[in-house]
């Protein structure tokens, strides 16, 4: 009986101690919420409103005109989240930027241009001038989301699915969802509304238009899309392919190499790269897109002479030869066809752009008009005296002012 009391007493003490420890754990370290997309964040930097002004003026002195719009300090974080790629669950990443002032803010998702370097992904190089400017937009009253894209950041172990519509839109939408899940934390002062602005340039212009079409078709009740700004995007890959093939000299050969290598990895067609690209370049290409070569470095390993770069068979028969039916199908399925869009759209393009010609934006405008859009629903601005690179900042400046004018 004595032993029974002894053991019984210690058993009760053990139970009460366990309850006490568990209650402390529940109070101080709550079990994490089972998020559908959000995994984690880490602080990258903080930007004061004064630093935001300086970031804008550094790259565009005329930005001093918008300095009165800059009001909030900013917190920049890398976010890791769950998405789906080729029917498998993967982790992806990007940057999320929050005003450090309590309130409700619309989300602005910025899709960046073509990149081949892991070290240049937004979450890996958040101090880059262009990325710093997008982060600084937060100070005007947005929650800014900047995807890395699959193949960079947390998913750098994967090949980037360049200009692949399905994976691009899926990963961006899941990042916006993860941002909203993260914002439910009581420590996050800035809370997102359902309002969404989207903006992108070059590859990002294409991704933005793909995103708009997907949201309007499938997710209009989840996201209240306010405006879409698309700059100098390769919206029709068929158009871009014809343009490049027809040029005697094309200054950025890595564009078509990136595209064909990506689609080859994605098993979009049965052809070897040597059906499109001549020796010795075809054999080099897979090793050049390893995340360690810049676009300039890749170009230096190729040639700008299209008669030397592309096979004669491809140049002559890409549009009709049955041999190239698979690649034509891949181009078509990842090109954007105009639709009766509901969201106000602005297209921008540099008049002197010889990488992605302004004619592609003019064609999209005409196609959207044919689909029934009016001048009040879509406009195209051809920016004089700028090329593909120098068109970025005037496009951004006009986009910012437009978005600000639409904020409630």
QUILIN-V159491 format. One record per residue. N is the residue number from 0. RES is the residue in one small letter. SS is DSSP state (H for helix, E for strand, C for the rest). OMEGA is omega in whole degrees, -180 to 180 (999 if undefined). Layout:
<<N & RES & SS & OMEGA> <N & RES & SS & OMEGA>>
This chain:
<<0 & x & C & 180> <1 & x & H & 179> <2 & x & H & 180> <3 & x & H & 180> <4 & x & H & -179> <5 & x & H & -178> <6 & x & H & -179> <7 & x & H & 180> <8 & x & H & -179> <9 & x & H & 177> <10 & x & H & 178> <11 & x & H & 178> <12 & x & H & -180> <13 & x & H & -180> <14 & x & H & -179> <15 & x & H & 178> <16 & x & H & 179> <17 & x & H & 179> <18 & x & H & -180> <19 & x & H & -180> <20 & x & H & 179> <21 & x & H & -180> <22 & x & H & 177> <23 & x & H & 179> <24 & x & H & -180> <25 & x & H & -177> <26 & x & H & -172> <27 & x & H & -177> <28 & x & C & -177> <29 & x & C & 177> <30 & x & C & -178> <31 & x & C & 177> <32 & x & C & 178> <33 & x & C & -179> <34 & x & C & 178> <35 & x & C & -177> <36 & x & C & -174> <37 & x & E & 175> <38 & x & E & -176> <39 & x & E & 171> <40 & x & E & 171> <41 & x & E & -178> <42 & x & E & 178> <43 & x & E & -178> <44 & x & E & 172> <45 & x & E & -176> <46 & x & E & 175> <47 & x & C & 179> <48 & x & H & 178> <49 & x & H & 178> <50 & x & H & 177> <51 & x & H & 177> <52 & x & H & -179> <53 & x & H & 179> <54 & x & H & 180> <55 & x & H & -175> <56 & x & H & -180> <57 & x & H & -176> <58 & x & H & -179> <59 & x & C & -176> <60 & x & H & 179> <61 & x & H & 180> <62 & x & H & 176> <63 & x & H & -180> <64 & x & H & -178> <65 & x & H & -177> <66 & x & H & 177> <67 & x & H & 180> <68 & x & H & -175> <69 & x & C & -170> <70 & x & C & -167> <71 & x & C & 165> <72 & x & C & -169> <73 & x & E & 171> <74 & x & E & -178> <75 & x & E & -179> <76 & x & E & 167> <77 & x & E & 178> <78 & x & E & 173> <79 & x & E & -173> <80 & x & E & 180> <81 & x & E & 173> <82 & x & E & -178> <83 & x & E & 178> <84 & x & E & -178> <85 & x & C & 176> <86 & x & C & 178> <87 & x & E & 176> <88 & x & E & 177> <89 & x & E & 173> <90 & x & E & 177> <91 & x & E & -175> <92 & x & E & 178> <93 & x & E & 178> <94 & x & E & 171> <95 & x & E & -173> <96 & x & E & -175> <97 & x & E & 168> <98 & x & E & -180> <99 & x & C & 178> <100 & x & C & -179> <101 & x & C & 179> <102 & x & E & 179> <103 & x & E & -173> <104 & x & E & 173> <105 & x & E & 175> <106 & x & E & 172> <107 & x & E & 179> <108 & x & E & 180> <109 & x & E & 179> <110 & x & E & -175> <111 & x & C & -177> <112 & x & C & -175> <113 & x & C & 180> <114 & x & C & 177> <115 & x & C & -175> <116 & x & C & 174> <117 & x & H & -177> <118 & x & H & -180> <119 & x & H & 174> <120 & x & C & -177> <121 & x & C & -177> <122 & x & C & 178> <123 & x & C & -177> <124 & x & C & -174> <125 & x & C & 179> <126 & x & C & 175> <127 & x & C & -174> <128 & x & H & -179> <129 & x & H & -179> <130 & x & H & 178> <131 & x & H & 177> <132 & x & H & 179> <133 & x & H & 175> <134 & x & H & -177> <135 & x & H & 175> <136 & x & H & 179> <137 & x & H & -176> <138 & x & H & 178> <139 & x & H & 176> <140 & x & C & 175> <141 & x & E & 160> <142 & x & E & -173> <143 & x & E & -179> <144 & x & E & -178> <145 & x & E & -179> <146 & x & E & 171> <147 & x & C & -167> <148 & x & C & 175> <149 & x & C & -178> <150 & x & C & 179> <151 & x & C & 178> <152 & x & H & -176> <153 & x & H & -180> <154 & x & H & -177> <155 & x & C & 176> <156 & x & C & -180> <157 & x & C & 173> <158 & x & C & -180> <159 & x & C & 178> <160 & x & C & -172> <161 & x & C & 179> <162 & x & C & 172> <163 & x & C & -169> <164 & x & H & -174> <165 & x & H & -177> <166 & x & H & 179> <167 & x & H & -178> <168 & x & H & 180> <169 & x & H & -176> <170 & x & H & 179> <171 & x & H & 179> <172 & x & H & -180> <173 & x & H & 176> <174 & x & H & 177> <175 & x & H & 178> <176 & x & H & 179> <177 & x & H & 177> <178 & x & H & 178> <179 & x & H & 178> <180 & x & H & 178> <181 & x & H & -175> <182 & x & C & 177> <183 & x & C & 177> <184 & x & C & -178> <185 & x & C & -179> <186 & x & C & 180> <187 & x & C & -176> <188 & x & C & -178> <189 & x & E & -178> <190 & x & E & -179> <191 & x & E & 169> <192 & x & E & 176> <193 & x & E & -177> <194 & x & E & -177> <195 & x & E & 171> <196 & x & E & 179> <197 & x & E & -174> <198 & x & E & 176> <199 & x & E & -178> <200 & x & E & -180> <201 & x & C & 174> <202 & x & H & 179> <203 & x & H & 175> <204 & x & H & 175> <205 & x & H & -178> <206 & x & H & -180> <207 & x & H & 179> <208 & x & H & 174> <209 & x & H & -180> <210 & x & H & 179> <211 & x & H & -178> <212 & x & H & -179> <213 & x & H & 180> <214 & x & H & -178> <215 & x & H & -178> <216 & x & H & -168> <217 & x & H & -170> <218 & x & C & -176> <219 & x & C & 178> <220 & x & C & 180> <221 & x & C & -177> <222 & x & C & 176> <223 & x & E & -174> <224 & x & E & -175> <225 & x & E & -176> <226 & x & E & -178> <227 & x & E & 179> <228 & x & E & -175> <229 & x & E & -178> <230 & x & E & 167> <231 & x & C & -179> <232 & x & C & 174> <233 & x & C & -169> <234 & x & C & 176> <235 & x & C & -179> <236 & x & H & 174> <237 & x & H & 178> <238 & x & H & -179> <239 & x & H & 180> <240 & x & H & 180> <241 & x & H & 180> <242 & x & H & -177> <243 & x & H & -178> <244 & x & H & -177> <245 & x & H & -178> <246 & x & C & 171> <247 & x & C & 178> <248 & x & E & 175> <249 & x & C & -169> <250 & x & C & -178> <251 & x & C & -176> <252 & x & C & -178> <253 & x & H & 178> <254 & x & H & -178> <255 & x & H & 177> <256 & x & H & 179> <257 & x & H & -177> <258 & x & H & -178> <259 & x & H & 178> <260 & x & H & 178> <261 & x & H & -179> <262 & x & H & 175> <263 & x & H & 179> <264 & x & H & 180> <265 & x & C & -179> <266 & x & C & -180> <267 & x & C & 178> <268 & x & C & -176> <269 & x & C & -173> <270 & x & C & 166> <271 & x & C & 180> <272 & x & H & -180> <273 & x & H & 173> <274 & x & H & -177> <275 & x & C & -169> <276 & x & E & -176> <277 & x & C & 171> <278 & x & C & 3> <279 & x & C & -170> <280 & x & H & -176> <281 & x & H & -178> <282 & x & H & -179> <283 & x & H & -164> <284 & x & H & -178> <285 & x & H & -179> <286 & x & H & -179> <287 & x & H & -179> <288 & x & C & -177> <289 & x & C & -179> <290 & x & C & -177> <291 & x & C & -180> <292 & x & C & 176> <293 & x & C & 176> <294 & x & H & 179> <295 & x & H & 179> <296 & x & H & 178> <297 & x & H & 178> <298 & x & H & -178> <299 & x & H & 178> <300 & x & H & -178> <301 & x & C & 178> <302 & x & C & 178> <303 & x & C & 179> <304 & x & E & -174> <305 & x & H & 178> <306 & x & H & 178> <307 & x & H & -175> <308 & x & H & -177> <309 & x & E & -180> <310 & x & C & 177> <311 & x & H & -180> <312 & x & H & -180> <313 & x & H & -179> <314 & x & H & -177> <315 & x & H & -169> <316 & x & H & -177> <317 & x & C & -174> <318 & x & C & -173> <319 & x & C & -175> <320 & x & C & 179> <321 & x & H & 179> <322 & x & H & -176> <323 & x & H & -179> <324 & x & H & -179> <325 & x & H & -179> <326 & x & H & 175> <327 & x & H & 178> <328 & x & H & 179> <329 & x & H & 178> <330 & x & H & -178> <331 & x & H & -175> <332 & x & H & -180> <333 & x & H & 172> <334 & x & C & -179> <335 & x & C & 172> <336 & x & C & -178> <337 & x & C & 179> <338 & x & C & 180> <339 & x & C & -175> <340 & x & C & -179> <341 & x & C & -176> <342 & x & C & 175> <343 & x & E & -176> <344 & x & E & 168> <345 & x & E & 176> <346 & x & E & 179> <347 & x & E & 177> <348 & x & E & 177> <349 & x & E & -178> <350 & x & C & -176> <351 & x & C & -178> <352 & x & C & 178> <353 & x & C & 176> <354 & x & C & 171> <355 & x & C & -169> <356 & x & C & -180> <357 & x & C & 178> <358 & x & H & -180> <359 & x & H & 177> <360 & x & H & 177> <361 & x & H & 178> <362 & x & H & 179> <363 & x & H & 178> <364 & x & H & 180> <365 & x & H & -180> <366 & x & H & 178> <367 & x & H & 177> <368 & x & H & 177> <369 & x & H & 180> <370 & x & C & 174> <371 & x & C & 180> <372 & x & C & 180> <373 & x & C & 179> <374 & x & C & 179> <375 & x & C & -178> <376 & x & C & -179> <377 & x & E & 175> <378 & x & E & 174> <379 & x & E & 175> <380 & x & E & 172> <381 & x & E & -174> <382 & x & E & -176> <383 & x & C & 170> <384 & x & C & 175> <385 & x & C & 177> <386 & x & C & -175> <387 & x & C & -178> <388 & x & C & -176> <389 & x & C & 177> <390 & x & H & -175> <391 & x & H & -172> <392 & x & H & 174> <393 & x & H & 175> <394 & x & H & -180> <395 & x & H & -178> <396 & x & H & 180> <397 & x & H & 178> <398 & x & H & -179> <399 & x & H & -178> <400 & x & H & 178> <401 & x & H & -180> <402 & x & H & 180> <403 & x & H & -178> <404 & x & H & -178> <405 & x & H & -178> <406 & x & C & -178> <407 & x & C & 999>>
